[in-house]
Amino acid sequence: MSTIDTIKKQIEENTILLYMKGSPNAPQCGFSMRASQALMSCGQRFAYVDVLSNPDIRQELPKYAQWPTFPQLWVKGELVGGCDIITEMHENGELKTLIDEASADASAPE
């Protein structure tokens, strides 16, 4: 499986996915820390990929996403944005709404 196929599969299989440096409980940069804290404060489960321990994803995702930096938040297959966008959405309440709706959709029976 190619790295791009792996990325596509991760995005498809995880309703809320954060590509970050480190883990939510042990972020390895300030931007990843702020993004993961904002997400955790929404109170919903989310998946994450540590790009530091996945160098192929770290190299290929910016090209695939057309977004050069990390962290990257993906919700329901769509790129939401990076740290600044996540932080701004958290501050104005949009992030919790987005995350709550995505979680509800993911847990709804098909």
C-alpha distances in whole Angstrom, upper triangle without the diagonal:
4,7,8,6,7,10,11,10,12,15,15,16,18,21,22,20,21,19,22,23,24,24,27,29,29,28,28,29,32,30,27,30,32,29,28,32,32,30,31,34,33,33,30,27,24,20,20,17,19,18,20,18,14,15,12,12,16,16,14,15,18,17,16,18,21,23,23,24,23,24,22,23,21,23,22,19,22,22,26,26,27,29,32,31,30,34,36,34,35,39,40,38,36,33,34,35,31,30,32,32,28,28,31,29,26,28,30,30,29
4,5,5,6,9,10,11,12,14,15,16,18,21,22,19,20,18,20,21,23,24,26,29,28,27,26,27,30,28,26,29,30,28,27,31,31,29,30,34,33,33,30,27,24,21,19,16,18,16,18,17,13,13,10,10,14,13,10,12,15,14,12,16,18,20,20,21,21,22,20,21,20,22,22,19,20,20,24,24,24,27,30,29,29,32,34,33,34,37,38,37,34,32,33,34,30,29,32,31,28,29,31,29,27,29,31,32,30
4,5,5,6,9,10,11,12,14,15,17,19,20,16,17,14,17,18,19,20,23,26,25,23,22,24,26,24,22,25,27,24,24,28,28,26,27,31,30,30,28,25,21,18,16,13,14,12,15,14,10,10,6,6,10,9,7,9,12,11,10,13,15,16,17,17,17,18,17,18,17,20,20,17,18,18,21,21,21,24,27,26,25,28,31,30,31,34,35,34,31,29,31,31,28,27,30,29,26,27,30,28,25,28,30,31,30
4,5,5,6,9,10,11,12,14,16,18,18,16,16,14,17,19,21,21,24,27,26,24,24,24,27,24,22,25,27,24,24,27,27,25,27,30,29,30,27,24,21,18,17,14,16,14,17,16,13,13,9,8,11,10,7,8,11,10,7,10,13,15,15,17,17,17,15,17,15,18,18,14,15,15,19,19,20,23,25,24,24,27,29,28,29,33,33,32,30,27,29,30,26,25,28,27,24,25,28,26,24,27,29,29,28
4,5,5,6,9,10,10,12,14,17,18,16,17,16,19,21,22,22,24,27,27,26,26,27,29,26,24,27,28,25,25,28,28,26,27,31,29,30,26,24,20,17,17,15,17,16,19,18,14,15,12,10,14,14,11,11,14,13,10,13,16,18,19,20,19,20,17,18,16,18,17,14,16,16,20,21,22,25,28,26,26,29,31,29,30,34,34,33,30,28,29,30,26,25,28,27,23,24,27,24,22,25,27,27,25
4,5,5,6,9,10,10,12,15,16,13,15,13,16,18,19,19,21,24,24,22,23,24,26,24,21,24,26,23,22,26,26,23,25,28,27,27,24,21,18,14,14,11,14,13,16,15,11,13,10,8,12,13,10,10,14,14,11,13,17,17,18,19,17,18,16,16,15,17,16,14,16,16,19,20,20,23,26,25,24,27,29,28,29,32,33,32,29,26,28,28,25,23,26,26,22,22,25,23,21,23,26,26,25
4,5,5,6,8,10,11,13,14,11,12,10,13,16,17,17,19,22,22,21,21,22,24,21,19,22,23,20,19,23,23,20,22,26,24,25,22,19,16,13,12,10,12,11,15,14,11,12,10,7,10,11,9,7,11,11,9,10,13,14,15,15,14,14,12,13,11,14,14,11,13,12,16,16,17,20,23,21,20,24,26,24,25,29,30,28,26,23,25,25,22,20,24,23,19,20,23,22,19,22,25,26,24
4,6,5,6,9,10,12,13,12,13,13,16,19,20,20,22,25,25,23,24,25,26,23,21,24,25,21,21,25,24,21,24,26,25,25,22,20,17,14,14,13,16,15,18,18,15,16,13,11,14,14,11,10,13,13,9,10,14,15,17,18,17,17,14,14,11,13,12,9,11,12,15,17,18,21,24,22,21,25,26,25,26,29,30,28,25,23,24,25,21,20,23,22,18,19,22,20,18,21,23,23,22
4,5,5,6,8,11,13,11,14,13,17,20,20,20,21,24,25,23,24,26,27,25,22,25,26,22,21,25,25,21,23,26,24,24,21,18,15,13,13,12,16,16,19,18,15,17,15,12,15,17,14,12,16,16,13,14,17,18,20,20,19,18,16,15,12,13,12,10,13,14,17,19,20,23,26,24,23,26,28,26,27,30,31,29,26,24,25,25,21,20,22,21,18,18,21,19,16,19,21,21,20
4,5,5,6,9,10,8,10,10,14,16,17,16,17,20,21,20,21,22,24,21,18,21,22,19,18,21,21,18,19,23,21,21,18,15,12,9,9,9,12,13,16,15,13,15,14,11,14,16,13,11,15,16,13,13,17,17,18,18,16,15,13,12,10,11,11,9,12,13,15,17,17,20,23,21,20,23,25,23,24,27,28,26,24,21,22,23,19,17,20,20,16,16,19,18,15,18,20,21,20
4,6,6,7,8,7,9,10,14,17,18,17,18,21,22,20,22,22,23,21,18,21,21,17,17,20,20,17,19,22,20,20,17,15,12,10,10,10,14,14,18,18,15,17,16,12,14,16,14,11,14,15,12,11,15,15,17,17,15,14,11,10,7,8,8,6,8,9,12,14,15,18,21,19,17,21,23,21,21,25,25,24,21,18,20,20,16,15,18,17,13,15,17,15,13,17,19,20,19
4,6,7,10,10,13,14,17,21,21,20,21,24,25,24,25,26,27,24,22,24,24,21,20,23,22,19,21,23,21,21,18,16,13,12,13,14,17,18,21,21,18,20,18,15,18,19,17,14,17,17,14,14,17,18,20,20,19,18,15,13,10,10,7,6,10,12,14,17,19,21,24,22,20,24,25,23,24,27,27,25,22,20,21,21,17,16,18,17,13,14,16,14,12,15,17,17,16
4,7,9,9,13,14,17,20,20,19,19,22,24,23,25,26,27,24,21,24,24,21,19,22,22,18,19,22,20,20,16,14,11,10,12,13,16,18,21,20,18,20,19,16,19,21,18,16,19,20,17,17,20,20,23,22,20,19,16,14,11,11,9,9,12,14,16,19,20,22,25,23,21,24,26,24,24,28,28,26,23,20,21,21,18,16,17,17,13,13,15,13,10,13,15,16,15
4,5,6,9,11,15,18,18,16,16,19,21,20,22,23,24,21,18,20,21,17,16,19,18,14,16,19,17,16,13,10,8,6,9,11,15,16,19,19,17,20,19,16,18,20,18,16,18,20,17,16,20,19,21,20,18,16,13,11,9,8,8,8,11,12,14,16,17,19,22,20,18,21,23,20,20,24,25,22,20,17,17,18,15,12,14,14,10,10,13,12,9,12,15,16,16
4,6,10,13,16,19,20,18,17,20,22,21,23,24,24,21,19,20,20,17,15,18,17,13,15,17,14,15,11,10,8,8,11,13,17,18,22,22,20,23,22,18,20,22,20,17,19,21,18,16,20,19,22,21,18,16,14,10,8,6,5,7,9,11,12,15,17,18,21,18,16,19,21,18,18,22,22,19,17,14,14,14,11,9,11,10,7,7,10,9,7,10,12,14,15
4,7,10,13,16,17,15,13,17,19,18,20,20,20,18,15,17,16,13,12,14,13,9,11,14,12,12,9,8,5,6,8,11,14,16,19,20,19,21,21,17,18,21,20,16,18,20,18,15,19,17,20,18,15,13,11,7,6,5,7,8,10,10,10,12,14,15,17,15,13,16,18,15,15,19,19,17,15,11,12,13,10,7,10,11,7,8,11,11,9,12,15,17,18
4,7,9,13,14,12,12,15,17,15,17,18,18,16,13,15,15,12,10,14,13,10,12,15,14,14,12,10,6,5,5,8,11,12,16,16,15,17,17,14,14,17,16,13,15,17,15,13,17,15,17,15,12,10,8,6,5,6,9,9,10,9,10,11,12,14,17,15,13,16,18,16,16,20,21,19,17,13,14,16,13,11,14,14,11,12,15,15,13,15,18,21,21
4,6,10,11,10,9,13,14,12,14,14,14,12,9,11,12,8,8,11,11,9,11,14,14,15,13,11,7,6,5,6,9,10,13,14,13,16,16,13,12,16,15,12,13,16,15,13,16,13,15,12,9,7,6,5,6,9,12,12,12,10,10,10,9,10,14,13,11,13,16,15,15,18,20,18,17,13,15,17,14,12,15,17,14,14,18,18,16,19,22,24,25
4,7,9,9,10,14,14,11,12,12,14,11,9,12,13,10,10,14,14,12,14,17,17,18,16,14,11,9,6,5,6,7,10,11,10,12,13,9,9,12,12,9,11,14,13,11,14,12,12,10,7,5,5,6,8,11,14,13,13,11,12,11,9,11,14,14,13,15,18,17,17,21,22,21,20,16,18,20,17,16,19,20,17,18,22,21,19,22,25,27,27
4,6,7,8,12,11,8,8,9,10,9,5,9,11,9,8,12,13,12,14,17,17,18,17,15,12,10,7,6,5,6,8,10,10,12,14,11,9,13,14,11,12,16,16,14,16,13,13,9,6,4,7,9,11,14,17,16,16,13,14,12,10,10,14,14,13,14,18,18,17,20,22,22,21,17,19,22,19,17,21,22,20,20,24,24,22,24,27,30,30
4,7,9,11,9,6,5,6,9,9,6,9,11,11,10,13,15,15,16,19,20,21,20,18,15,13,10,8,5,6,6,8,10,11,13,11,9,13,15,13,14,17,18,17,18,15,14,11,7,7,10,12,15,18,21,20,20,17,17,15,12,12,15,17,15,16,20,20,20,22,25,25,24,20,22,25,23,21,24,26,23,23,27,27,25,28,31,33,34
4,7,8,6,4,5,8,10,11,8,9,12,12,10,13,15,15,15,18,20,20,19,17,15,13,9,8,5,7,7,8,10,12,15,13,12,16,17,16,17,20,21,20,21,19,17,14,11,10,13,14,17,19,22,22,22,19,19,18,15,14,18,19,17,18,22,22,21,23,26,25,25,21,22,25,24,21,24,26,24,23,27,28,25,27,30,33,34
4,5,5,5,8,10,12,12,8,9,12,11,8,11,14,12,12,15,17,16,16,14,12,10,7,8,6,10,10,10,12,15,17,15,14,18,19,17,19,22,22,21,23,20,20,16,13,11,13,14,16,18,21,21,21,19,19,18,16,15,18,19,16,17,21,21,19,22,25,24,23,19,20,23,22,19,21,24,21,20,24,25,23,24,28,30,31
4,6,6,9,11,11,11,8,7,10,9,5,7,10,9,8,11,13,13,13,11,10,10,8,10,9,12,13,14,16,18,20,18,17,21,22,19,20,24,23,21,24,21,21,17,13,11,13,13,15,17,20,20,21,19,18,17,15,13,17,18,14,15,19,18,16,19,22,20,20,17,17,20,19,16,18,21,19,18,22,23,21,22,26,28,30
4,6,10,12,12,14,10,9,11,12,8,9,12,12,10,13,15,14,15,13,13,13,11,13,12,15,15,15,18,20,23,20,20,23,25,22,24,27,27,25,27,24,24,20,17,15,17,17,19,20,23,24,24,22,22,21,18,16,20,21,18,18,21,21,19,21,24,23,23,20,19,23,22,19,21,24,22,21,24,26,24,25,28,31,32
4,6,9,11,12,9,8,12,12,10,11,14,14,13,16,18,18,18,17,15,14,12,12,10,13,12,13,16,18,21,19,18,21,23,21,22,26,26,25,26,23,22,19,15,14,17,17,20,22,25,25,25,23,22,21,18,16,20,21,18,18,22,22,20,22,26,25,25,22,22,25,24,22,24,27,25,24,27,29,26,28,31,34,35
4,6,7,9,6,5,9,10,8,10,13,13,13,15,18,18,18,17,15,14,11,11,9,11,10,12,15,16,19,17,15,19,21,19,19,23,23,22,23,20,19,15,12,10,14,15,18,20,23,23,23,20,20,18,15,13,16,18,16,16,19,20,18,20,24,23,23,20,21,24,23,20,23,26,24,23,27,28,26,28,31,34,35
4,7,9,7,7,11,12,11,13,16,16,16,19,21,22,22,20,18,17,13,12,9,10,9,11,14,14,18,16,14,17,20,18,18,22,23,21,23,19,18,14,11,11,14,16,19,22,25,25,24,21,21,19,15,14,17,19,17,17,21,22,21,23,26,26,26,22,24,27,25,23,26,29,27,26,30,31,29,31,34,37,38
4,6,5,6,9,10,11,12,14,16,16,18,21,22,22,21,19,18,15,14,11,12,11,14,16,16,19,17,14,17,20,18,17,21,22,20,21,18,16,12,10,9,13,15,19,22,25,25,23,20,19,17,13,11,14,17,15,15,18,20,19,20,23,24,24,21,23,26,24,23,26,28,26,26,30,31,29,31,35,37,38
4,5,5,6,9,10,10,12,14,15,16,19,21,21,21,19,19,16,16,14,15,14,17,19,19,22,20,17,20,22,20,19,23,24,21,22,18,17,13,11,10,14,15,19,21,25,25,23,20,19,16,12,9,12,15,13,12,15,17,16,17,20,21,22,19,21,24,23,22,25,27,26,26,29,30,29,31,34,37,38
4,5,5,6,9,10,11,12,14,16,17,20,20,20,17,17,14,15,13,13,14,17,18,18,20,18,15,18,20,17,16,20,20,18,18,15,14,10,8,7,10,12,16,18,22,22,20,17,15,12,8,6,8,11,10,10,13,15,14,15,18,19,19,16,19,21,20,19,22,24,23,24,27,28,27,29,32,35,36
4,6,5,6,8,10,10,12,14,16,17,17,17,14,14,11,11,10,11,12,14,15,16,18,16,14,17,18,16,15,19,20,17,18,15,14,10,7,5,9,10,14,16,20,20,19,16,15,12,9,7,11,12,10,11,14,15,14,16,19,19,19,16,18,21,19,17,21,23,21,21,25,26,24,26,29,32,33
4,6,5,6,9,10,10,12,15,16,17,16,15,15,12,14,12,14,14,16,18,19,22,19,17,20,22,19,19,23,23,21,22,19,18,14,11,9,12,13,16,18,22,22,21,18,17,15,12,9,12,14,11,11,15,15,14,15,19,19,19,16,17,21,20,18,21,23,22,22,25,26,25,27,30,33,34
4,6,5,6,9,10,11,13,15,16,17,15,16,14,16,15,16,17,20,21,22,24,21,19,22,23,20,20,23,23,21,22,18,18,14,12,9,12,12,16,17,21,22,20,17,15,13,10,7,9,11,9,7,11,12,10,12,15,15,16,13,15,18,17,16,19,21,21,21,24,25,25,26,29,33,34
4,6,5,6,9,10,11,14,14,14,12,13,11,13,13,14,16,18,19,20,22,19,17,20,21,17,17,21,20,18,19,16,16,13,10,7,9,8,12,14,17,18,17,14,12,10,8,5,8,9,6,6,10,10,9,12,14,14,14,11,13,16,14,13,16,19,17,18,21,22,21,23,26,29,30
4,5,5,6,8,10,11,12,11,10,11,9,12,12,14,15,17,18,20,22,19,17,21,21,18,19,22,22,19,21,18,18,15,11,9,10,9,13,14,17,18,18,15,14,13,11,9,12,13,9,10,13,13,11,14,16,15,15,12,13,16,15,13,16,18,17,16,20,21,20,22,25,28,29
4,5,5,6,9,10,12,12,12,13,13,15,15,17,19,20,22,23,25,22,21,24,25,22,22,26,25,22,24,21,21,18,15,12,14,13,16,16,20,21,20,18,16,15,13,11,13,14,10,9,13,13,10,12,15,14,15,12,12,16,16,13,16,19,18,17,21,22,22,23,26,29,31
4,6,5,7,10,11,12,12,14,14,16,17,19,21,22,23,25,26,23,22,25,25,22,22,25,24,21,23,20,21,18,15,12,13,11,14,14,18,19,18,16,13,13,12,9,11,11,7,7,10,9,6,9,12,10,11,8,9,12,12,11,13,16,16,16,19,20,20,21,24,28,29
4,5,5,8,8,9,8,11,11,14,15,18,20,21,21,24,25,21,21,24,24,20,21,24,23,20,22,19,20,18,15,12,12,9,12,11,15,17,16,15,12,13,12,11,13,12,8,9,12,10,8,11,13,12,11,8,8,11,11,8,11,13,13,12,15,17,16,18,21,24,26
4,5,6,7,8,8,11,12,15,16,19,20,21,22,25,26,23,22,26,26,23,24,27,26,23,25,23,24,20,17,14,15,13,15,14,17,19,19,18,16,16,15,14,16,16,12,12,15,13,11,13,16,14,14,11,10,13,13,10,12,15,14,13,16,18,17,18,21,24,26
4,5,8,10,11,14,15,19,20,22,24,25,26,28,30,26,25,29,29,26,26,29,28,25,27,24,25,22,19,17,17,15,17,16,19,21,21,20,17,17,17,15,16,15,12,11,14,12,9,11,13,11,13,10,8,12,13,10,11,15,15,14,17,19,19,19,22,26,28
4,6,9,10,14,15,19,20,23,25,26,26,29,30,26,26,29,29,25,26,29,27,24,26,24,25,23,20,17,17,14,15,13,16,19,18,18,15,17,16,15,17,15,12,12,14,11,8,11,13,10,10,8,5,9,9,7,8,11,12,11,13,16,16,16,19,22,24
4,7,9,13,15,19,20,23,25,26,26,29,30,27,27,30,30,26,28,31,29,26,29,26,28,25,22,19,19,16,17,15,17,20,20,20,18,19,19,18,20,19,15,15,17,15,12,15,16,13,14,11,8,11,12,9,8,12,12,10,12,15,15,15,18,21,23
4,6,10,13,17,19,22,24,24,24,27,28,25,25,28,28,24,26,28,26,24,27,25,26,24,21,18,17,14,14,12,14,17,18,18,16,18,19,18,20,19,15,16,18,16,14,17,18,14,14,11,9,11,11,7,7,10,10,7,10,12,11,11,15,18,20
4,7,10,14,16,19,22,21,22,25,25,22,23,26,25,22,24,27,25,23,26,24,25,23,20,17,16,13,13,12,14,16,17,18,17,18,19,18,21,20,16,18,20,18,16,19,21,18,17,14,12,14,13,9,10,12,11,8,11,13,11,11,15,18,20
4,7,10,13,16,18,18,18,21,22,18,19,22,22,18,20,23,21,19,22,20,22,20,16,14,13,10,10,10,11,13,14,14,14,15,16,16,19,17,14,16,19,17,15,19,20,18,17,13,12,14,13,9,11,13,10,9,13,14,11,13,16,19,20
4,7,10,13,16,15,15,18,18,15,16,20,19,16,18,21,19,17,21,19,20,18,15,13,12,10,10,10,12,13,14,14,15,16,16,16,20,18,15,18,21,19,18,22,23,21,19,16,16,18,15,12,14,16,13,12,15,16,13,15,18,20,21
4,7,9,12,12,12,15,15,12,13,16,16,14,16,19,17,16,19,17,18,15,12,10,10,9,10,12,14,14,15,14,14,14,14,14,18,17,15,17,20,19,18,21,23,22,20,17,17,19,17,14,17,19,16,15,19,19,16,18,22,24,25
4,6,9,9,8,11,12,9,10,13,13,11,14,17,15,15,18,16,16,14,11,10,10,10,11,14,16,15,16,14,16,15,14,15,19,19,17,19,22,21,21,24,26,25,23,19,21,23,20,18,21,22,19,18,22,22,19,21,25,26,27
4,5,6,6,9,11,9,9,12,14,12,14,17,17,16,19,17,16,13,10,10,11,12,14,17,19,18,19,17,18,17,15,15,19,20,18,19,23,22,22,25,27,26,25,21,23,25,23,20,23,25,22,22,25,25,23,25,28,30,30
4,5,5,6,8,6,5,9,10,9,11,14,14,14,16,14,13,11,8,9,10,13,14,18,20,18,18,16,18,16,14,15,19,19,18,20,23,23,23,26,28,27,26,23,24,27,24,22,25,26,23,24,27,27,25,27,30,32,32
4,5,6,9,9,7,10,13,12,14,17,17,17,19,17,15,13,10,11,13,16,18,21,24,22,22,20,21,19,16,17,20,22,20,22,25,25,25,28,30,30,29,25,27,29,27,25,28,30,27,27,31,30,28,30,33,35,35
4,6,9,9,9,12,14,14,16,18,19,19,21,19,18,16,14,14,16,18,19,22,24,22,23,21,23,21,19,20,23,24,23,24,28,28,27,30,32,32,30,27,28,31,28,26,29,30,27,27,31,30,28,30,33,34,35
4,6,5,6,9,10,11,13,15,15,16,18,17,16,15,13,14,14,17,17,20,22,20,21,19,21,20,18,20,23,24,22,25,28,27,27,30,32,32,30,27,28,30,27,25,28,29,26,26,30,29,26,29,32,33,33
4,5,5,6,9,10,12,14,14,16,17,16,14,14,13,14,15,18,19,22,24,22,22,20,22,20,19,20,23,24,23,25,28,28,29,31,34,33,31,28,30,32,29,27,31,32,28,29,32,32,29,32,35,36,36
4,5,5,6,8,11,12,12,14,16,16,14,14,14,15,15,18,18,22,23,20,21,19,22,20,19,21,24,25,24,27,29,29,30,33,34,34,32,29,31,32,29,28,31,31,28,28,32,31,28,31,34,35,34
4,5,5,5,9,10,10,11,13,13,12,12,11,12,12,14,14,18,19,16,17,15,18,17,16,18,21,21,21,23,26,26,26,29,31,30,28,25,27,29,25,24,27,27,24,25,28,27,25,28,30,32,31
4,6,6,7,10,11,11,13,12,10,9,9,10,11,14,15,19,21,18,18,15,18,16,14,16,19,20,19,22,24,24,25,28,29,29,27,24,27,28,25,24,28,28,25,26,30,29,27,29,32,34,33
4,6,7,8,10,11,12,12,10,10,11,13,13,16,17,21,22,19,19,17,19,17,16,18,21,22,22,24,26,27,28,30,32,32,30,27,30,31,28,27,30,31,28,29,32,31,29,32,35,36,35
4,6,6,6,9,10,11,10,11,12,14,13,16,15,19,20,17,17,15,18,16,16,19,22,21,22,24,26,26,27,30,31,31,29,26,29,30,26,26,29,29,26,27,30,29,27,30,32,34,33
4,5,5,6,8,8,8,9,9,11,9,12,12,15,17,14,13,11,14,13,13,16,18,18,18,21,23,22,24,27,28,28,25,22,25,26,23,22,25,25,22,24,27,25,24,27,29,31,30
4,6,5,5,5,5,7,8,10,9,12,13,16,18,15,14,11,14,12,11,14,16,16,17,20,21,21,23,26,27,27,24,22,25,26,23,23,26,26,23,25,29,27,26,29,31,33,32
4,6,5,7,7,10,12,14,12,15,15,18,19,16,15,13,16,14,15,18,20,19,20,23,24,24,26,29,29,30,27,25,28,29,25,25,29,28,25,27,30,29,27,31,33,34,33
4,6,8,10,12,13,14,12,14,13,16,16,13,12,11,14,13,15,18,20,19,20,23,24,23,25,28,29,28,25,23,26,27,23,23,26,26,22,25,27,25,24,28,29,31,29
4,5,8,10,11,12,9,11,10,13,14,11,9,7,10,10,11,15,17,15,16,19,20,20,22,24,25,25,22,20,23,23,20,20,24,23,20,22,25,23,22,26,28,30,28
4,6,9,12,13,11,13,13,16,17,14,12,10,12,11,12,15,16,15,17,20,20,20,23,25,26,26,23,22,25,25,22,22,26,25,23,25,28,26,26,29,31,33,32
4,6,8,10,8,11,12,15,17,15,12,9,10,8,8,12,13,12,14,17,17,18,20,22,23,23,21,19,23,23,20,21,24,24,22,24,27,26,25,29,31,33,32
4,7,10,9,13,14,18,20,18,16,12,13,10,9,12,13,14,15,18,19,20,21,23,25,26,23,21,25,26,23,23,27,27,25,27,30,29,28,31,33,36,35
4,6,7,11,13,17,20,18,16,12,13,9,7,9,11,12,13,15,17,18,19,21,23,23,22,19,23,24,22,21,25,26,24,25,29,28,27,30,32,35,35
3,5,9,12,15,18,17,15,12,12,9,6,8,11,12,12,13,16,17,17,20,22,22,20,18,20,22,20,19,23,24,21,23,26,26,25,28,30,33,33
4,7,10,13,17,16,14,11,11,8,5,6,10,10,9,11,14,15,15,17,19,20,18,15,18,20,17,16,20,21,19,20,24,24,22,25,28,30,31
4,7,10,13,12,10,7,7,6,5,7,10,10,9,12,14,14,15,18,19,19,17,14,16,18,15,14,18,19,16,18,21,21,20,23,25,28,28
4,7,10,10,8,6,5,6,6,8,11,9,8,11,13,12,13,16,17,16,14,11,13,15,12,11,15,15,13,14,18,17,16,19,22,24,25
4,7,6,5,4,6,8,10,12,14,12,11,14,16,14,15,18,19,17,15,12,14,15,11,10,14,14,11,13,16,15,14,17,19,22,21
4,5,5,7,7,10,12,14,16,13,12,15,16,13,14,18,18,16,13,10,12,12,8,8,11,10,7,10,12,11,11,14,16,18,18
4,6,9,10,13,16,18,20,17,15,19,19,17,18,21,21,19,15,13,14,14,10,10,12,10,7,9,11,9,9,12,14,16,15
4,7,9,12,15,18,20,17,16,20,20,18,20,23,23,21,18,16,17,17,13,13,15,14,11,13,15,13,12,16,17,19,17
4,6,9,12,15,17,14,14,17,18,15,17,21,20,19,15,14,16,16,12,12,15,14,11,14,17,14,14,18,19,21,20
4,6,9,12,13,11,11,15,15,14,16,19,19,18,15,13,16,16,12,13,17,16,13,16,19,17,17,20,22,24,24
4,7,10,11,8,8,11,12,10,12,15,15,15,11,10,13,13,10,11,15,14,12,15,18,17,17,20,22,25,24
4,7,8,6,7,10,11,10,12,15,15,16,13,11,15,16,13,14,17,17,16,18,21,20,20,24,25,28,28
4,6,6,6,9,10,11,12,14,16,16,14,12,16,17,15,15,19,20,18,20,23,23,22,25,28,30,31
4,6,5,6,8,10,10,12,14,15,14,12,15,17,16,15,19,20,19,21,24,24,24,26,29,32,32
4,6,5,6,9,10,11,12,14,13,12,15,17,16,17,20,21,20,22,25,26,26,28,30,34,34
4,5,5,6,8,10,11,12,10,9,13,14,13,14,17,18,17,20,22,22,23,26,27,31,31
4,6,5,6,9,10,10,9,7,10,12,11,11,14,16,15,17,20,20,20,23,25,28,29
4,5,5,6,9,10,10,8,11,14,13,13,16,18,18,19,22,23,23,25,28,31,32
4,5,5,6,9,8,8,11,13,13,14,17,18,18,20,22,23,24,26,28,32,32
4,5,5,6,5,5,8,9,9,11,13,14,15,17,19,20,21,23,24,28,29
4,6,5,6,5,7,9,10,10,12,14,15,16,18,20,21,22,24,28,29
4,6,8,8,10,12,13,14,15,17,19,20,21,23,24,26,27,31,32
4,6,8,9,10,12,13,15,16,18,19,21,22,24,25,26,30,31
4,6,6,7,9,10,11,13,15,16,17,19,20,22,23,27,28
4,6,5,6,9,10,11,12,14,15,17,18,20,21,25,26
4,5,5,6,8,10,11,12,14,15,16,18,20,23,25
4,5,5,6,8,10,10,12,14,15,16,18,22,23
4,6,5,6,9,10,11,12,14,15,16,20,21
4,6,5,6,9,10,11,12,14,15,19,20
4,5,5,6,9,10,10,12,14,18,19
4,6,5,6,9,10,11,12,16,18
4,5,5,6,9,10,10,14,15
4,5,5,6,9,10,13,14
4,5,5,6,9,12,14
4,5,5,6,10,12
4,6,5,8,9
4,6,8,9
4,6,9
4,6
4
